[in-house]
Amino acid sequence: MEAFPCDVIRNFSIIAHIDHGKSTLADRLLELTGTIQKKLSGKNEQVLDKLKVERERGITVKAQTASMIHKFEDRKFLLNLIDTPGHVDFAWEVSRSLAACQGALLLVDASQGVQAQSISVFHNARERGIKIIPVLNKIDLPAAQPDRIAAQIQATFGLDPSEILQISAKTGKGVEAVLEAIIQRVPPPVARADSPLKAFLFDSMYDKYRGVISLVSVQGGVLRKGDKIASCYTRKKYEITELGILHPEEVPTTSLNPGQVGYIACNMKQSSEAHIGDTLHRVGEVVEPMAGFQPAKAMVFAGVYPIENSEFPKLEESINRLTLTDRSVTVQRESSTALGQGCRLGFLGTLHMDVFRQRLEDEHDANVIITAPTVPYKIIYKDKEVIISNPTDFPDVGDLGIRVREIQEPVVKASIIVPEEYFGDMMELCYSHRAEEVEHRYLDSGTSSARIMLNCIIPLSEIVTDFFDQLKSRSSGFASFDYEDAGYRKSDLAKMTFLLNGKPVDALALIVHRSAQETVGRQWVKKLHKVIPRQLFEVPIQAAVGKKVIARETLKAMRADVTAGLYGGHYERKMKHLENQKEGKRRMKKMGTVELPQEAFFEILSNKK
Ligand SMILES: Nc1nc2c(ncn2[C@@H]2O[C@H](COP(=O)(O)OP(=O)(O)OP(=O)(O)O)[C@@H](O)[C@H]2O)c(=O)[nH]1
C-alpha cells in the first residue's frame, strides 16, 4: 500500500435518487478496473448489493465500500468507492459515507430527470464541500432526453453543463470517462505520514469469528498490524489483529497509509464499541477528534412478538444478531397482555422496518407479529417532558389539561417533485394528510411537460402509514418524495383503545388525530370483526377514546345446536336444554374473555389487508 501516496488516491461515492443506477455504475467501474470479472452470463447481478433483501427489492440498504486500482497516463491510482444507499430512510448512511470522501458522482436518470432525493443528496454533498461530478445515466433508453435534463441540472444545481458526463451504466458507454473525471476532478485526500495516527471510523460490520470489523479512512499517520490504538469516544484500547482493503472482498495488507480507506479488525467484541464518527489514535498520542455524527434517530417504532410465546428467546437472539449488522435499529424489551413477551424496535422509517422484518424472516426463519407502527410523541406534563414510543404509555384523555399540558408530534419537511398534470392530486393528498405551509414552484417552466416541486410540513405519523403508496398510485408512479426532520409541533391527539367484550386489548392501542378518529375507529373495528373467530357468546367489538365509544360491531355467537340429539315431541325437554344453553352463555359472557389467537393479530397487523 506504500505505492499509493495521497496524490494518487481518490475517495469518492455515488449519490443519486433511488433506481437511477448507482449499483449498476459501481459494477461497471469495478469491471473496467479489473477488480471483478465481467459477467459472462450477461446478467446484471450487482456485486455490491450483498444482502438477499437488497437483491430482491433492488435497493441498497447498507453502504458497501470497494477499492480499485486504475492506470491513467502511466500512473496507478487507488480509487476508493463508497456505495451509498438511496432511500430516504437511509439518509444518515449517505451522510456518513460522504464524510470519508472528497468527491461524489451525482447520478441522474436521463429519462426521469432530477428527483426529490437527487436534490437532498446534492445538498448533503455540497454542505460537506466535496467535489460534485454530475453524470447523466441511462442515455441508451429511448425515452432519454439528455439535453433537457442537462438544462434541468444546470437550473436546479447551478452546475456547468459542460461538466456533465453522459453515460449508460448498463451498456458501459461513457463509463471510462467517469474514471478519468474522478482522477482529474476529485481532489486527493490531504493527510501526512509523519503526523500522529488518526483514523476516522465511518462504518462497521460484524463477523462471527473476528468480532467487529470497522471501516476507516486514515487521516494521518500509518496503521499497521499489531498497532495499539484507542478510541477518542470510548477511551477503550485495542490491538490491530488484521487490516486490509476491500477489493471488493477483504484483501489483507501490511499497512493502511495516509488518505487510504480500508478495514481493520481489532479485539472489539461488541458492535456498540464501534461508534460511527469516532476517531481512532495510537495509544499514548493525543489527537484532536474529528467532528463526529449525531447518532441516527429512530423515527418509527413497533412491537415485535413471536407467533408462539415459547419462541421468544429465539426471536430475541435473532434480533440481537441482526442489530449487529444494522446498528441503526434500537431494541428494548416489552411485554403485552395480549401478545406476551416481545421487543420494541425503533427504525429510521417504514421501509427500514420492512427490510428488517424481511431480514428477520429470511436469515433467521422467525415468524413474527409486528404491531402497528407509531412515531415518538412528546408529552409535556406540568412537571416534566417525556418522549413515548408505545401507545400504551400515552396519557388518558382525562389527564389532558389536568396533568398534561400539551401533546406534540414529530413533523417533517416534505418535498415532492411531480409532473404538472398531477399537481392537483398531490395537493389533495397533502391536505388530506394534515399538511401545513404548503408551497410550490416550477422546476422547468415553459416546457410541455413542466414539473413542480411542492414543499410542506406534514406530521410524520401521516407518512408512516400509506402516504408513500398513495403518492405513487395517484401520480402513476411519477412523483418522487423526500423528507427531513422538522422537529415537534403541538397536536390534538388521543389514544384509541379497542375493546373485545368490554376488555381493552393493549397490543391494538393507537394514537389518532381527532379529525381521523371516526374513520380509523370504524375501519379497525371492521377489520377485527373479520378476523376474530366466533365465540360461543356474542362479542361486542368497540373502538373507544377515553370512555367514549366511537365505533362498534357485534360478532354473533356461534350457535351450538343443543337440541340436535332430541327426537319426538318432548317440547319441555327441548325448551329446558335451550334455557340451559342461554344461561350458560350469559355466564360465559360475564366471565369469559375473548381469546384472540395470534394468527388474528398477524392478519390485522400485517399488511395483508
Ligand atoms: N437502460 C438502462 N438501465 C439502467 C442503466 N443503469 C441502470 N439501469 C437499470 O436501472 C435499475 C436500477 O439500477 P440500480 O443500479 O439498481 O439503481 P440504484 O440507484 O443502485 O438503486 P438503489 O441502490 O436502490 O438506490 C436496474 O434495473 C438497472 O438495470 C442504464 O444505463 N440504462
The ligand as an ORCA input file, in Angstrom:
! r2SCAN-3c Opt
* xyz 0 1
  N     -31.457      1.145    -19.702
  C     -30.650      1.340    -18.661
  N     -30.964      0.837    -17.469
  C     -30.126      1.044    -16.436
  C     -28.927      1.790    -16.580
  N     -28.322      1.835    -15.373
  C     -29.103      1.155    -14.510
  N     -30.192      0.675    -15.148
  C     -31.293     -0.107    -14.560
  O     -31.968      0.682    -13.606
  C     -32.387     -0.089    -12.492
  C     -31.843      0.488    -11.202
  O     -30.446      0.376    -11.192
  P     -29.617      0.202     -9.855
  O     -28.183      0.230    -10.233
  O     -30.102     -0.935     -9.052
  O     -30.057      1.534     -9.138
  P     -29.559      2.092     -7.759
  O     -29.508      3.552     -7.922
  O     -28.334      1.378     -7.309
  O     -30.720      1.725     -6.820
  P     -30.662      1.833     -5.230
  O     -29.359      1.301     -4.792
  O     -31.788      1.007     -4.788
  O     -30.822      3.268     -4.941
  C     -31.899     -1.509    -12.777
  O     -32.964     -2.227    -13.335
  C     -30.788     -1.308    -13.793
  O     -30.621     -2.421    -14.624
  C     -28.614      2.301    -17.884
  O     -27.605      2.954    -18.129
  N     -29.519      2.049    -18.870
*
